[in-house]
Amino acid sequence: MKARKLAGFMAGTARRGPGRMMECMKAAAGAVAVVCLALAPALPSRADDAHHIPKTAQSAASTTAGMVKKVDKFAGKITIQHEAIDNLAMPKMTMVFRVTDAAFLDRVKPGDKIRFAAEKINGAYTVTQIDSGS
Ligand SMILES: [Cu+2]
């Protein structure tokens, strides 16, 4: 129903000239963007559920101690010298993480000692939480 209506609209506007056609294309692109936005929130929450199988009630156990080595706000990445990360079966090392929220990067600077939580999201090691130890 919707597709046929849109096709008819596009055919009608095409007859009226290229200017109208562009308007129509913009309208169609807008509709696609809306669909994407509607779908996007469902994905992270599903990944989140898979990672948070509630075995115990202790939430502090999921954070790891680390020291910030580098903050790259432009790339949305942070380099952390970290202790072993149990949930990722990772030994202590220095490595680059993505972040789930770019605002994390405004709260820390190189040299800061932090506690943070990390998960593997879409194949990339990603910081999901930072507690900047005061
Ligand atoms: Cu690591």
Residues whose N, C-alpha, C, O or C-beta is under 5 A from the ligand:
A	BS01	CU	M90 P91 M93 M95
